[in-house]
Structure formats: C-alpha cells, structure tokens
Amino acid sequence: MFYGAVVWDPWLIVTQIVCLQCLYYLTLGVFMAILVGTRVSRMSLVYFFDYATLTFSTVTGWCVIASFLLSALAGAGCMLYLIERAKKCLDFSATLYIIHLFI
C-alpha cells in the first residue's frame, strides 16, 4: 500500500486524540510540578485552567508560562511519534487546544 493511501479509521483517530490529550496533561503536570511546585506552598488545578495565572508580573507566572511552552514542545514530540503524518498534525494540535479551551 502506498503511503498516501490511508484508510479512514474513526476509532484510531479518537484513540490518538485521547492519548495525545492525556500525554499533554501529563507533561504539563510534570513541568508544573517542577517549575511551579517549588515556588508555591500548595499546587492547585488553578494553575492549569485559570488564565489569571498566566502573568508576566510574578515569577510564578513566568514559571506557569514556561510550563505551558515546554509542554507544547513535548506535545510536538509526542505528536511526531503518535500521529506520524504532517498533514494531520495541525488538526490534532488544534483539537488538543480547543478541548483545553472548553475544559
């Protein structure tokens, strides 16, 4: 079979989206624990989902921003391994951040 001829498999697509979402939050949690966890007395999900923590005025805000950027780079590596197609990477990354927006 040629590389361009791909069978449409919805279960594979859903599985890849779920796996990519889980790996994104896992890497974000690891980077948050390393960078933000050392700066605050108690970690909370506020640092994951509240936009007010993304600020340039505090060192903790810089650590949260760095965590999101490092998680995006790690997500690109995971996407390279999981998706294996350059044409689908934009779709999967947009899906990842749209799901994060709705959560």
C-alpha distances in whole Angstrom, upper triangle without the diagonal:
4,7,8,7,9,10,14,16,20,21,18,20,23,23,22,25,27,26,26,30,31,30,32,35,35,35,37,40,40,41,43,45,45,46,48,49,51,53,54,56,53,50,49,46,48,46,43,43,47,46,50,49,47,50,51,55,54,53,51,50,48,47,45,44,42,41,39,38,37,35,33,32,31,29,27,26,25,23,21,21,20,18,16,16,18,18,19,22,24,24,24,27,29,28,30,33,33,33,36,38,38,39
4,5,6,8,11,14,17,20,21,19,20,23,23,22,24,27,26,26,29,31,30,31,34,35,34,36,39,39,39,42,44,44,45,47,48,50,52,53,55,53,49,48,45,47,45,42,42,45,45,48,48,45,48,49,53,53,51,50,48,46,45,44,42,41,39,37,36,35,34,31,30,30,28,25,25,24,22,20,20,19,17,15,14,16,16,17,20,22,22,23,25,27,27,29,31,32,33,35,37,37,38
4,6,7,11,13,15,18,20,17,17,21,21,19,21,24,23,23,26,28,26,28,31,31,31,33,36,35,36,39,40,40,41,43,44,47,48,49,51,49,45,45,42,43,42,38,39,42,41,45,44,42,45,45,49,49,47,46,44,43,41,40,38,37,36,34,32,31,30,28,26,26,24,22,21,21,18,16,16,16,14,11,10,12,12,14,16,19,19,19,22,24,24,25,28,29,29,31,33,34,35
4,6,10,12,15,17,19,17,17,20,21,19,21,24,24,23,26,28,27,28,31,32,31,33,36,36,37,39,41,41,42,43,45,47,49,49,52,50,46,45,42,43,41,38,38,41,40,44,43,41,44,45,48,49,47,46,44,43,42,40,38,37,36,33,32,32,30,28,27,27,24,22,22,22,19,17,18,17,14,12,10,12,11,12,15,17,17,18,21,22,23,24,27,27,28,31,32,33,34
4,7,10,12,16,18,16,16,20,20,19,21,24,24,23,26,28,28,29,32,33,33,35,37,38,38,40,42,43,44,45,46,49,50,51,53,51,47,46,42,44,43,39,39,42,42,45,45,43,46,47,51,51,49,48,46,45,44,42,40,39,38,35,34,34,32,30,29,29,26,24,24,23,20,19,20,18,15,14,12,14,13,14,17,19,18,19,22,24,23,25,28,28,29,31,33,33,35
4,6,9,12,14,12,12,16,16,15,18,20,20,20,23,25,25,26,29,30,30,32,34,35,35,38,40,40,41,42,44,46,48,48,50,47,44,42,39,41,40,36,36,39,39,43,42,40,43,45,48,48,47,45,43,42,41,39,37,37,35,33,32,32,29,27,27,26,24,22,22,21,18,17,17,15,13,12,11,13,12,12,15,17,16,17,20,21,20,22,25,25,26,28,30,30,31
4,6,10,12,10,11,14,15,15,17,20,20,20,23,25,25,26,29,30,31,32,35,35,36,38,40,41,42,43,44,47,48,48,50,47,44,42,39,41,40,36,36,39,39,43,43,41,44,46,50,49,48,46,44,44,42,40,39,38,36,34,34,33,31,29,29,28,25,24,24,22,19,19,19,16,14,14,13,16,15,14,17,19,17,17,21,22,21,23,26,25,25,28,30,30,31
4,6,9,9,9,12,13,13,15,17,18,19,21,23,23,24,27,28,29,30,33,34,35,36,38,40,40,41,42,45,46,46,48,45,41,40,36,38,37,34,33,36,37,40,40,39,42,44,47,47,46,44,42,42,40,38,37,37,35,32,32,32,29,27,28,27,24,23,24,21,18,19,19,16,14,15,13,16,14,12,16,17,15,15,19,19,18,20,23,22,22,25,27,26,28
4,6,5,7,9,10,11,13,15,16,17,19,20,21,23,25,26,27,29,30,32,33,35,36,38,39,39,40,43,45,44,46,43,39,37,34,36,36,32,32,35,35,39,39,38,41,43,46,46,45,43,41,41,39,37,36,36,33,31,31,31,28,26,27,26,22,22,23,20,18,19,18,15,13,15,14,17,16,13,16,18,15,15,19,19,17,19,22,22,21,24,26,25,26
4,5,5,6,8,10,11,12,14,15,16,18,20,21,23,24,26,27,29,30,32,33,34,36,37,37,38,41,43,42,44,40,37,35,31,33,33,29,29,32,33,36,36,35,39,41,44,44,43,41,39,39,37,34,34,34,32,29,30,30,26,25,26,25,21,22,23,20,17,19,19,15,14,16,16,18,16,14,16,17,14,13,17,17,15,17,20,19,18,21,23,22,23
4,5,5,6,8,10,11,12,14,15,16,18,20,21,22,24,26,27,28,30,31,33,34,36,36,37,40,41,41,42,39,35,33,30,32,32,28,28,32,33,36,36,35,39,41,44,43,42,40,38,38,37,34,33,34,31,28,29,29,26,25,26,24,21,22,22,19,17,19,18,14,14,16,17,20,18,15,17,19,16,14,18,19,16,17,20,20,18,21,23,22,22
4,6,5,6,9,10,10,12,14,15,16,18,20,21,22,24,25,27,28,30,31,33,34,35,35,38,40,40,41,38,34,33,30,32,31,28,28,31,32,36,35,34,38,40,43,42,41,38,37,37,35,32,32,32,29,27,27,27,23,22,23,21,18,19,19,16,14,16,14,11,10,13,13,16,16,13,15,17,14,12,16,17,15,16,19,19,18,21,23,23,23
4,5,5,6,9,10,10,12,14,15,16,18,20,21,22,24,26,27,28,30,32,32,33,34,37,38,38,40,37,33,31,28,30,29,25,25,29,29,33,32,31,35,37,40,40,39,36,34,34,33,30,29,29,27,24,25,25,22,20,21,20,16,17,18,15,12,15,14,10,9,12,12,15,14,10,12,14,11,9,13,14,11,12,16,16,15,18,20,20,20
4,5,5,6,9,10,11,12,14,15,17,18,20,21,22,24,26,27,28,30,31,31,32,35,37,36,37,34,31,29,25,27,27,23,23,27,28,31,31,30,34,36,39,38,38,35,33,33,32,29,29,29,26,24,25,25,21,20,22,20,17,18,19,16,14,17,16,12,12,15,16,18,17,13,14,15,12,10,13,14,11,12,15,15,13,16,18,17,17
4,5,5,6,8,10,11,12,14,16,16,18,20,21,22,24,25,27,29,30,30,31,34,35,35,36,33,30,28,25,27,27,23,23,27,28,32,31,30,34,36,39,38,37,34,33,33,31,28,28,28,25,23,24,24,20,20,21,19,16,17,17,14,13,15,14,10,11,14,15,18,18,14,15,17,14,12,14,16,13,13,16,17,15,17,20,19,19
4,6,5,6,8,10,10,12,14,15,16,18,20,21,22,24,25,27,28,29,29,32,34,34,35,33,29,28,24,27,26,22,23,26,27,30,29,28,32,34,37,36,35,32,31,31,29,26,26,26,23,21,21,21,17,17,18,16,12,13,14,10,9,12,11,7,7,11,12,14,15,11,11,14,12,9,11,13,11,11,14,15,14,16,19,19,18
4,5,5,6,9,10,10,12,14,15,16,18,20,21,22,24,26,27,27,28,31,32,32,33,31,27,25,22,24,23,19,19,23,24,27,26,25,29,31,34,34,33,30,28,29,27,24,24,24,21,19,20,20,16,15,17,15,12,13,15,11,10,13,13,10,9,13,14,15,15,11,11,12,10,7,9,11,8,7,11,12,10,12,15,15,15
4,5,5,6,9,10,11,12,14,15,16,18,20,21,22,24,26,26,26,29,31,30,31,28,25,23,20,22,22,18,18,22,23,27,26,25,29,32,34,33,32,29,28,28,26,24,24,24,21,19,20,20,16,16,18,16,13,15,16,12,12,15,14,11,12,16,17,19,19,15,14,16,14,10,12,13,10,9,13,13,10,12,15,15,14
4,5,5,6,9,10,10,12,14,15,16,18,20,21,23,24,25,25,28,30,29,31,28,24,23,20,23,22,18,19,23,24,28,26,26,29,31,34,33,32,29,28,28,25,23,23,23,20,18,19,18,15,15,16,14,11,13,13,9,10,13,11,8,10,14,16,18,18,15,14,16,15,11,12,15,12,10,14,15,13,14,17,18,16
4,5,5,6,9,10,11,12,14,15,16,18,20,21,22,23,24,27,28,28,30,27,23,22,19,22,20,17,18,21,22,25,24,23,26,28,31,30,29,26,25,25,23,20,20,20,17,15,16,15,12,11,13,11,7,10,10,7,7,11,10,8,9,13,14,15,16,13,11,13,12,8,9,12,10,8,11,13,11,12,15,16,15
4,5,5,6,9,10,11,12,14,15,16,18,20,21,21,22,25,26,26,27,25,21,19,16,18,17,14,14,18,19,22,21,21,24,27,29,28,27,24,23,23,21,19,19,19,16,14,15,15,11,11,14,12,9,12,13,10,10,14,14,12,13,16,17,18,19,15,13,14,13,10,10,11,9,6,9,11,8,9,12,13,12
4,5,5,6,9,10,10,12,14,15,16,18,20,20,20,23,25,24,26,23,19,18,15,18,17,14,15,19,20,23,22,22,25,28,30,29,27,24,24,24,21,19,20,19,16,15,17,16,12,13,15,12,10,14,14,11,12,15,14,12,14,18,20,21,22,18,16,18,17,13,13,15,13,10,12,14,12,11,15,15,13
4,6,5,6,8,10,10,12,14,15,16,18,19,19,22,24,24,26,23,19,19,17,19,17,14,16,20,21,24,22,21,25,27,29,28,26,23,23,22,20,18,18,17,14,13,14,13,9,11,12,9,7,11,11,8,10,13,12,11,13,16,18,19,21,17,15,17,17,13,12,15,14,11,13,16,14,13,17,18,16
4,5,5,6,8,10,11,12,14,15,16,17,18,21,22,22,24,22,18,17,15,17,15,11,13,17,17,20,19,18,21,23,26,25,23,21,20,19,17,15,15,14,11,10,11,10,7,8,10,8,6,9,11,8,10,13,13,12,14,17,18,19,20,17,14,15,15,12,10,13,12,8,10,13,11,10,13,15,14
4,5,5,6,8,10,10,12,14,15,15,16,19,20,20,21,19,15,14,11,14,12,9,11,15,16,19,17,17,20,22,25,23,22,19,18,19,16,13,15,15,11,10,13,12,8,10,13,11,9,13,14,12,14,17,17,16,17,20,22,22,23,20,18,18,18,15,13,15,14,10,11,14,12,9,13,14,12
4,5,5,6,9,10,11,12,14,15,15,18,20,19,21,18,15,15,13,16,14,11,14,17,19,21,19,19,22,24,26,24,23,20,20,20,17,15,16,15,12,12,14,12,9,12,13,10,10,14,14,11,14,17,16,15,18,21,23,23,25,22,19,21,21,17,16,18,17,13,15,17,15,13,17,18,15
4,5,5,6,8,10,11,12,13,14,16,18,19,21,19,15,16,14,16,14,12,15,18,19,21,18,18,21,22,25,23,20,18,18,17,14,13,14,12,9,9,11,8,6,9,10,7,8,11,11,10,13,15,15,15,17,20,22,22,24,21,18,19,20,17,15,18,17,14,14,18,16,14,17,19,17
4,5,5,6,8,10,10,11,12,15,16,16,18,17,13,13,11,13,10,8,11,14,15,17,14,14,17,19,21,19,18,15,15,14,12,10,11,10,6,7,9,8,5,8,10,9,9,13,14,13,15,18,18,18,20,22,24,23,25,22,19,20,20,17,15,17,17,13,13,16,15,12,15,17,15
4,6,5,6,9,10,10,10,13,15,14,16,14,10,10,10,12,10,8,12,14,16,18,15,15,18,20,22,20,18,15,15,16,12,11,13,12,8,10,13,11,9,12,14,12,13,16,16,15,18,20,20,20,22,25,27,27,28,25,22,23,23,20,18,20,19,16,16,19,17,14,17,18,15
4,5,5,6,9,10,10,12,14,15,16,15,12,13,13,15,13,12,15,18,19,20,17,17,20,21,23,21,18,15,16,16,12,12,14,12,9,11,13,10,9,13,13,11,13,16,16,15,18,20,19,20,22,24,27,27,29,26,23,24,25,22,20,22,22,18,18,21,20,17,20,22,19
4,5,5,6,8,9,11,13,14,16,15,12,14,13,15,11,11,15,16,17,18,15,15,17,18,20,17,15,13,13,12,9,9,10,8,5,8,10,7,7,11,11,10,12,15,15,15,18,20,20,21,23,25,27,26,28,26,23,23,25,22,19,21,22,18,17,21,20,17,19,22,19
4,5,5,5,6,9,10,11,13,12,9,10,10,11,8,8,12,14,15,15,12,12,15,16,18,15,13,10,11,11,8,7,10,9,6,8,11,10,9,13,14,13,15,18,18,18,20,23,23,23,25,28,29,29,30,28,25,25,26,23,20,22,22,18,18,21,19,16,18,20,18
4,6,6,4,7,10,10,11,10,8,10,11,13,10,11,15,16,18,18,15,16,18,19,20,17,15,12,14,14,10,10,13,12,9,12,14,13,12,16,17,15,17,20,20,20,22,25,24,25,27,29,31,31,33,31,27,28,29,26,23,25,25,21,21,24,22,19,21,23,20
4,6,6,6,9,11,13,13,11,14,15,16,13,14,17,19,20,20,16,17,18,19,20,17,14,12,14,13,9,10,13,11,9,12,14,12,12,16,16,15,17,20,19,20,23,24,24,25,28,29,31,31,33,31,28,28,30,27,24,26,26,23,22,26,24,21,24,26,23
4,6,6,7,10,12,13,11,13,15,15,11,13,16,17,17,17,13,14,15,15,16,13,10,8,10,9,6,7,10,8,7,11,12,11,12,15,16,15,18,20,20,21,23,25,26,27,29,30,32,31,33,31,28,28,29,27,24,26,26,23,22,25,24,21,22,25,23
4,5,5,6,10,10,8,10,12,12,9,11,14,14,15,15,11,12,13,14,15,12,9,6,9,9,6,6,10,9,8,11,13,13,13,16,18,17,19,22,23,23,25,27,28,28,30,32,34,33,35,32,29,29,30,27,24,26,26,23,21,24,23,20,21,23,21
4,5,6,7,7,6,9,12,13,10,12,16,16,18,17,14,15,16,18,18,15,12,9,12,13,9,10,14,13,11,14,16,15,15,19,20,19,21,24,24,24,26,29,29,29,31,33,35,35,37,34,31,31,32,29,27,28,28,24,23,26,25,21,23,25,22
4,6,8,9,9,13,15,16,13,16,19,19,20,19,16,17,17,18,18,14,11,9,13,13,10,12,15,14,13,16,18,17,17,21,22,21,23,26,26,26,29,31,31,31,34,36,38,37,39,37,33,34,35,32,29,31,31,27,26,29,28,25,26,28,26
4,7,9,9,12,15,14,12,15,18,17,18,17,13,15,15,15,15,11,8,6,10,11,9,10,14,13,13,16,18,17,18,21,22,22,24,27,27,28,30,32,33,33,35,37,39,38,40,37,34,34,35,33,30,31,31,28,26,29,28,24,26,28,25
4,6,7,10,13,12,11,14,16,16,17,15,12,15,15,16,15,12,10,8,11,13,11,11,15,15,14,17,19,19,20,23,24,24,25,28,29,29,31,33,34,34,36,38,40,39,40,38,35,34,35,33,30,31,31,27,26,28,27,23,25,26,24
4,7,10,14,13,13,16,18,18,20,18,15,18,18,20,19,15,14,11,15,17,14,15,18,19,17,20,23,22,22,25,27,26,28,31,31,31,33,36,36,36,38,40,42,42,43,41,37,37,38,35,32,33,33,30,28,30,29,25,27,28,25
4,6,10,11,11,13,16,16,18,17,14,17,18,20,20,17,16,12,15,17,15,14,18,19,17,19,22,21,21,24,26,25,26,29,30,29,31,34,34,34,36,38,40,40,41,38,35,35,35,33,30,31,31,27,26,28,26,23,24,25,22
4,7,8,8,10,12,13,16,15,12,15,17,19,19,16,15,12,13,16,13,12,15,16,14,15,19,18,17,20,23,21,22,26,26,25,28,30,30,30,32,35,36,36,37,34,32,31,32,29,26,27,27,23,22,24,22,19,21,22,19
4,5,6,8,10,10,13,13,11,14,16,19,20,17,17,13,14,16,14,12,16,17,14,15,19,19,17,20,23,22,22,25,26,25,27,30,30,29,31,34,35,35,36,33,30,30,30,27,25,26,25,21,20,22,20,17,18,19,15
4,5,5,6,8,11,12,11,13,16,19,20,18,18,14,14,17,15,12,15,16,14,14,17,18,16,18,21,20,20,23,24,23,24,28,28,27,28,31,33,32,33,30,27,27,27,24,22,22,21,18,17,18,16,13,14,15,12
4,5,5,5,9,9,8,11,13,17,17,16,16,12,12,15,14,11,13,16,14,14,17,18,17,19,22,21,21,24,26,25,26,29,30,29,30,33,34,33,34,31,28,27,27,25,23,22,22,19,17,18,17,13,14,15,12
4,6,6,8,9,6,8,11,14,15,13,13,10,9,12,10,7,10,12,10,10,14,15,14,16,19,18,18,21,23,22,24,27,28,27,28,31,32,31,32,29,26,26,26,24,21,21,21,18,16,18,17,13,14,16,13
4,6,8,10,8,10,13,16,18,16,16,13,12,14,12,8,10,12,10,9,13,14,12,13,17,16,16,19,21,20,21,24,25,24,25,28,29,28,29,26,23,23,23,20,18,18,17,14,13,15,13,10,11,13,10
4,6,9,9,10,13,17,18,18,18,15,13,15,15,11,12,15,13,11,15,16,14,15,19,19,17,20,23,21,22,25,26,25,26,29,29,29,29,26,24,22,22,20,18,17,17,14,12,13,12,8,9,10,8
4,5,6,8,11,15,16,15,16,13,11,14,14,11,12,15,14,12,16,18,16,17,21,21,20,23,25,25,25,28,30,28,29,32,32,31,31,29,26,25,24,23,20,19,19,17,14,15,15,11,10,12,10
4,5,6,8,12,14,14,15,13,10,13,14,10,10,14,13,12,14,17,16,16,20,21,20,22,25,25,25,28,30,29,29,32,32,30,30,28,25,23,24,22,19,18,19,17,14,15,15,12,10,13,12
4,5,7,10,11,11,14,11,9,12,13,11,11,15,15,14,16,19,19,19,22,23,23,25,28,28,28,31,33,32,32,35,35,34,34,32,29,27,27,26,23,22,23,21,18,18,19,15,14,16,15
4,6,9,10,9,11,8,6,9,10,7,9,12,12,11,14,16,16,17,20,21,21,23,26,26,27,29,31,30,31,34,34,33,33,31,28,27,27,26,22,22,23,20,17,19,19,15,15,17,16
4,7,9,9,10,9,5,7,9,6,6,10,10,9,12,14,14,15,18,19,19,21,24,24,25,27,29,29,29,32,32,30,31,29,26,24,25,24,20,20,21,19,16,18,19,15,14,17,17
4,6,7,9,8,5,7,9,8,8,11,13,12,14,16,17,18,20,22,22,24,26,27,28,30,32,32,32,35,35,33,34,32,29,27,28,27,24,23,25,22,19,21,22,19,18,21,20
4,6,7,9,6,6,9,10,8,11,13,14,14,17,18,19,20,23,23,25,27,28,29,31,33,33,34,35,36,33,34,33,30,28,30,29,25,25,27,25,22,24,25,21,21,24,24
4,7,9,7,8,11,12,12,14,16,17,17,20,21,22,24,26,27,28,30,31,32,34,36,37,37,39,39,37,38,37,33,32,33,32,29,28,30,28,25,27,28,24,23,26,26
4,5,5,7,9,10,11,13,14,16,17,18,20,21,23,24,26,27,29,30,31,34,35,36,37,38,39,37,39,37,33,32,34,32,29,29,30,27,25,27,28,24,24,26,25
4,5,5,6,9,10,10,12,14,15,16,18,20,21,22,24,26,27,28,30,32,33,34,35,37,38,36,38,36,32,32,33,31,28,29,30,27,25,27,28,24,24,27,26
4,5,5,6,9,10,10,13,14,15,16,18,20,21,22,24,26,26,28,30,31,32,33,35,36,35,36,34,31,30,31,29,26,27,28,25,22,25,25,21,22,24,22
4,5,5,6,9,10,11,12,14,15,17,19,20,21,23,25,25,27,29,30,31,32,34,34,33,34,32,29,28,29,27,24,24,25,22,20,22,23,19,19,22,20
4,5,5,6,9,10,11,12,14,15,17,18,20,21,23,24,25,27,29,30,31,32,33,31,33,31,28,27,28,27,23,24,26,23,20,23,24,20,20,24,22
4,5,5,6,9,10,10,12,14,15,16,18,20,21,22,24,26,27,28,29,31,32,30,32,30,27,26,28,26,22,24,25,22,20,23,23,19,20,23,21
4,5,5,6,9,10,10,12,14,15,16,19,20,21,22,24,26,26,27,29,30,29,30,28,25,24,25,23,20,21,22,18,16,19,19,16,16,19,18
4,5,5,6,9,10,11,13,14,15,17,19,20,21,23,25,25,26,28,28,27,28,26,23,22,23,22,18,19,20,18,15,18,19,15,16,19,18
4,5,5,6,8,10,11,12,14,15,17,18,20,21,23,24,25,26,27,26,28,26,22,22,24,22,18,20,22,18,17,20,21,17,18,22,21
4,5,5,6,9,10,10,12,14,15,16,18,20,21,22,23,25,26,25,27,25,21,21,23,20,17,19,20,16,15,18,18,15,17,20,18
4,6,5,6,9,10,10,12,14,15,16,18,20,20,21,23,24,22,24,22,18,18,19,17,14,15,16,13,11,15,15,12,14,17,16
4,5,5,6,9,10,11,13,14,15,17,19,20,20,22,22,21,23,21,17,17,19,17,14,15,17,14,13,16,17,14,16,19,19
4,5,5,6,8,10,11,12,14,15,17,18,19,21,22,21,23,21,18,18,20,18,15,17,19,15,15,18,19,16,18,21,20
4,5,5,6,9,10,10,12,14,15,16,17,19,20,19,21,19,16,16,18,15,12,15,16,12,12,16,15,13,16,18,17
4,5,5,6,9,10,10,12,14,15,15,17,18,16,18,16,13,13,15,13,9,12,13,10,10,14,14,12,15,18,17
4,5,5,7,9,10,11,13,14,15,16,17,16,18,17,13,14,16,14,11,14,16,13,14,17,18,16,18,21,21
4,5,5,6,9,10,11,12,14,15,17,16,19,17,14,15,17,14,12,15,16,13,14,18,18,16,19,21,20
4,5,5,6,8,10,10,11,13,15,14,16,14,11,12,13,10,9,12,13,10,11,15,14,13,16,19,18
4,5,5,6,9,10,10,11,12,11,14,12,9,10,13,10,8,12,13,11,13,16,16,16,18,21,21
4,5,5,6,9,10,10,13,12,15,14,11,13,15,13,12,15,16,14,16,19,19,18,21,24,23
4,5,5,6,8,10,12,13,15,13,11,13,14,11,11,15,15,12,15,18,17,17,20,22,21
4,5,5,5,7,9,9,12,10,7,10,11,8,8,12,12,11,13,16,16,16,19,21,21
4,6,6,5,8,8,11,10,8,11,13,11,11,15,15,14,17,19,20,20,23,24,24
4,6,6,9,11,14,12,11,14,15,13,13,17,17,16,18,21,21,21,24,26,25
4,6,9,11,13,11,10,13,13,10,12,15,15,13,17,19,18,19,22,23,23
4,6,8,9,7,7,11,10,8,10,13,13,13,16,18,18,19,22,23,23
4,7,9,8,8,12,13,11,13,16,16,16,19,21,21,22,25,26,27
4,5,6,7,10,11,10,12,15,15,16,19,20,21,22,24,26,27
4,5,5,8,10,10,11,13,15,16,18,19,21,22,23,25,26
4,6,7,8,10,11,13,14,16,17,18,20,22,23,24,26
4,6,5,6,9,10,11,12,15,15,17,18,20,21,23
4,5,5,6,8,10,10,12,14,15,17,18,20,21
4,6,5,6,8,10,11,12,14,15,16,18,20
4,6,5,6,9,10,10,12,14,15,17,18
4,5,5,6,9,10,11,12,14,15,17
4,5,5,6,9,10,11,12,14,15
4,5,5,6,9,10,10,12,14
4,6,5,6,9,10,11,12
4,6,5,6,9,10,11
4,5,5,6,9,10
4,5,5,6,9
4,5,5,6
4,5,5
4,6
4
